[in-house]
Amino acid sequence: MNANNRIKVVKRAELDSGHKSEAAQTTQTPSNATKTVARKVTIWVKEFQQRRVQEAGRSFESLFQRA
């Protein structure tokens, strides 16, 4: 095999015995800061979508008021 190979092969015996790599553990448990940022972005997206729907409804209603 290539000596410069950067992919680590984890065998099932290693997974079952609980010897996980540090990279695998950090990707499975995001930090609280990451969760907070994701929650804020989700809230911003929902607010944006609600505003867009409300503005579209007002614009549509104004078409009939002018006629």
Backbone as ProteinMPNN parsed JSONL, in Angstrom:
{"seq_chain_A": "MNANNRIKVVKRAELDSGHKSEAAQTTQTPSNATKTVARKVTIWVKEFQQRRVQEAGRSFESLFQRA", "coords_chain_A": {"N_chain_A": [[0.831, -1.187, 0.0], [0.265, 2.341, -0.284], [2.477, 4.495, 1.371], [1.863, 7.076, 2.059], [-0.801, 7.205, 2.55], [-3.709, 8.601, 3.848], [-5.998, 7.712, 4.973], [-7.502, 6.063, 7.584], [-8.03, 2.776, 8.42], [-10.532, 1.324, 10.214], [-11.104, -1.399, 12.104], [-13.73, -3.77, 12.796], [-13.456, -5.022, 15.264], [-12.003, -3.176, 16.721], [-13.849, -1.082, 16.87], [-15.915, -2.285, 18.339], [-14.671, -2.733, 20.765], [-14.411, -0.248, 21.791], [-12.388, 1.536, 21.115], [-12.232, 4.177, 19.653], [-11.316, 6.553, 17.158], [-10.039, 9.873, 17.763], [-10.968, 11.835, 16.023], [-13.356, 10.767, 15.061], [-14.893, 10.785, 17.374], [-15.157, 13.551, 17.926], [-16.637, 14.455, 15.739], [-19.075, 13.277, 16.144], [-20.157, 14.395, 18.444], [-21.12, 17.457, 18.561], [-20.025, 20.664, 19.696], [-21.372, 22.859, 22.265], [-21.39, 25.476, 21.365], [-21.533, 25.185, 18.604], [-24.04, 24.011, 18.347], [-25.619, 26.111, 19.29], [-25.17, 28.12, 17.365], [-26.21, 26.854, 15.099], [-28.887, 26.631, 15.866], [-29.611, 29.355, 16.016], [-29.313, 30.149, 13.335], [-31.254, 28.566, 12.144], [-33.561, 29.671, 13.276], [-33.409, 32.269, 12.168], [-33.766, 31.686, 9.448], [-36.38, 30.645, 9.447], [-37.81, 32.929, 10.318], [-37.275, 34.662, 8.181], [-38.559, 33.311, 6.086], [-41.229, 33.431, 6.966], [-41.67, 36.224, 6.949], [-41.406, 36.713, 4.217], [-43.588, 35.312, 3.159], [-45.708, 36.716, 4.343], [-45.332, 39.295, 3.229], [-45.737, 38.719, 0.545], [-48.4, 37.988, 0.594], [-49.601, 40.434, 1.319], [-48.931, 41.983, -0.915], [-50.306, 40.636, -2.923], [-52.958, 41.002, -2.102], [-53.136, 43.773, -2.367], [-53.241, 44.114, -5.091], [-55.872, 43.565, -5.793], [-57.236, 45.546, -4.435], [-56.62, 47.885, -5.758], [-57.858, 47.615, -8.211]], "CA_chain_A": [[0.0, 0.0, 0.0], [0.948, 3.62, -0.314], [2.878, 4.93, 2.711], [1.294, 8.397, 2.29], [-2.244, 7.06, 2.64], [-4.191, 9.323, 5.021], [-7.238, 7.107, 5.432], [-7.271, 5.045, 8.588], [-8.997, 1.693, 8.373], [-10.91, 0.918, 11.554], [-11.686, -2.73, 12.05], [-14.892, -3.932, 13.668], [-13.016, -5.384, 16.61], [-11.619, -1.929, 17.386], [-15.065, -0.334, 17.154], [-16.647, -2.956, 19.392], [-13.963, -2.63, 22.037], [-14.497, 1.122, 22.269], [-11.195, 2.307, 20.77], [-12.545, 5.028, 18.506], [-10.351, 7.625, 16.935], [-10.457, 11.161, 18.299], [-11.722, 12.54, 14.985], [-14.705, 10.206, 15.022], [-15.608, 11.23, 18.559], [-15.476, 14.966, 17.839], [-17.67, 14.698, 14.746], [-20.343, 12.772, 16.631], [-20.678, 15.241, 19.509], [-20.777, 18.859, 18.33], [-19.953, 21.457, 20.919], [-22.539, 23.686, 22.549], [-21.332, 26.659, 20.516], [-22.014, 24.788, 17.285], [-25.49, 23.832, 18.466], [-26.216, 27.436, 19.438], [-25.12, 28.787, 16.066], [-27.162, 26.174, 14.213], [-30.236, 27.0, 16.308], [-29.855, 30.742, 15.618], [-29.482, 30.198, 11.878], [-32.56, 27.979, 11.87], [-34.566, 30.68, 13.64], [-33.351, 33.336, 11.17], [-34.356, 31.195, 8.199], [-37.836, 30.577, 9.638], [-38.319, 34.297, 10.343], [-37.204, 35.179, 6.821], [-39.612, 32.676, 5.296], [-42.509, 33.974, 7.409], [-41.79, 37.595, 6.431], [-41.592, 36.65, 2.769], [-44.971, 34.884, 2.915], [-46.58, 37.824, 4.724], [-45.197, 40.364, 2.248], [-46.358, 38.26, -0.698], [-49.847, 38.065, 0.805], [-49.995, 41.852, 1.254], [-48.811, 42.426, -2.303], [-51.384, 40.019, -3.684], [-54.198, 41.679, -1.724], [-53.131, 45.145, -2.881], [-53.605, 44.065, -6.504], [-57.334, 43.603, -5.901], [-57.734, 46.805, -3.877], [-56.418, 48.933, -6.758], [-58.702, 47.393, -9.379]], "C_chain_A": [[0.874, 1.248, 0.0], [1.252, 4.083, 1.119], [2.265, 6.287, 3.054], [-0.226, 8.365, 2.388], [-2.731, 7.698, 3.936], [-5.496, 8.753, 5.565], [-6.898, 6.001, 6.411], [-8.391, 4.021, 8.511], [-9.262, 1.251, 9.803], [-11.629, -0.417, 11.438], [-12.832, -2.84, 13.052], [-14.498, -4.267, 15.099], [-12.623, -4.13, 17.397], [-12.848, -1.114, 17.746], [-15.833, -0.952, 18.324], [-15.977, -2.807, 20.752], [-13.946, -1.204, 22.568], [-13.294, 1.966, 21.964], [-11.48, 3.109, 19.502], [-11.484, 6.101, 18.363], [-10.903, 8.942, 17.474], [-11.297, 11.934, 17.29], [-13.15, 12.033, 14.92], [-15.524, 10.67, 16.217], [-16.002, 12.692, 18.466], [-16.558, 15.239, 16.807], [-19.029, 14.216, 15.224], [-20.955, 13.676, 17.694], [-20.274, 16.691, 19.245], [-20.817, 19.646, 19.641], [-21.213, 22.301, 21.087], [-22.564, 24.929, 21.676], [-21.868, 26.35, 19.122], [-23.523, 24.616, 17.301], [-26.193, 25.18, 18.544], [-26.257, 28.169, 18.105], [-26.128, 28.157, 15.113], [-28.593, 26.535, 14.577], [-30.571, 28.422, 15.874], [-30.099, 30.853, 14.12], [-30.838, 29.629, 11.496], [-33.675, 28.97, 12.171], [-34.585, 31.805, 12.615], [-34.011, 32.913, 9.861], [-35.873, 31.14, 8.311], [-38.459, 31.965, 9.639], [-38.33, 34.9, 8.941], [-38.325, 34.602, 5.962], [-40.982, 33.218, 5.679], [-42.716, 35.387, 6.888], [-42.069, 37.594, 4.941], [-43.019, 36.243, 2.421], [-45.936, 36.02, 3.238], [-46.531, 38.951, 3.7], [-45.845, 39.975, 0.917], [-47.876, 38.335, -0.577], [-50.347, 39.498, 0.729], [-49.947, 42.37, -0.174], [-49.949, 41.877, -3.14], [-52.714, 40.695, -3.378], [-54.256, 43.095, -2.286], [-53.459, 45.19, -4.374], [-55.115, 44.184, -6.678], [-57.925, 44.892, -5.347], [-57.618, 47.917, -4.915], [-57.401, 48.815, -7.922], [-60.102, 47.833, -9.207]], "O_chain_A": [[2.076, 1.186, 0.257], [0.37, 4.061, 1.977], [2.157, 6.621, 4.234], [-0.868, 9.412, 2.313], [-2.224, 7.375, 5.01], [-6.037, 9.281, 6.537], [-6.105, 5.11, 6.107], [-9.569, 4.376, 8.536], [-8.345, 0.852, 10.52], [-12.642, -0.534, 10.748], [-12.891, -2.096, 14.03], [-15.155, -3.827, 16.043], [-12.883, -4.037, 18.597], [-12.893, -0.513, 18.82], [-16.337, -0.239, 19.192], [-16.656, -2.761, 21.778], [-13.506, -0.977, 23.695], [-13.179, 3.057, 22.521], [-11.021, 2.756, 18.415], [-10.841, 6.498, 19.335], [-12.116, 9.094, 17.619], [-12.245, 12.619, 17.675], [-14.071, 12.828, 14.736], [-16.722, 10.923, 16.087], [-17.1, 13.047, 18.895], [-17.336, 16.177, 16.981], [-20.05, 14.709, 14.745], [-22.178, 13.712, 17.826], [-19.196, 17.113, 19.662], [-21.561, 19.313, 20.563], [-22.014, 22.434, 20.162], [-23.635, 25.392, 21.284], [-22.576, 27.165, 18.53], [-24.207, 25.033, 16.367], [-27.245, 25.371, 17.934], [-27.273, 28.772, 17.758], [-26.827, 28.87, 14.394], [-29.426, 26.727, 13.691], [-31.683, 28.681, 15.415], [-30.997, 31.576, 13.687], [-31.503, 30.164, 10.608], [-34.627, 29.092, 11.4], [-35.661, 32.257, 12.224], [-34.731, 33.696, 9.242], [-36.579, 31.538, 7.385], [-39.512, 32.173, 9.037], [-39.288, 35.573, 8.559], [-38.965, 35.326, 5.2], [-41.817, 33.444, 4.804], [-43.809, 35.726, 6.434], [-42.877, 38.385, 4.455], [-43.599, 36.781, 1.477], [-46.881, 36.26, 2.487], [-47.569, 39.505, 3.339], [-46.435, 40.819, 0.243], [-48.561, 38.703, -1.532], [-51.397, 39.759, 0.143], [-50.83, 43.117, -0.595], [-50.498, 42.587, -3.982], [-53.512, 40.937, -4.284], [-55.335, 43.565, -2.647], [-53.915, 46.222, -4.867], [-55.582, 44.836, -7.613], [-59.015, 45.29, -5.757], [-58.46, 48.814, -4.938], [-57.738, 49.819, -8.55], [-60.909, 47.696, -10.127]]}, "name": "protein", "num_of_chains": 1, "seq": "MNANNRIKVVKRAELDSGHKSEAAQTTQTPSNATKTVARKVTIWVKEFQQRRVQEAGRSFESLFQRA"}
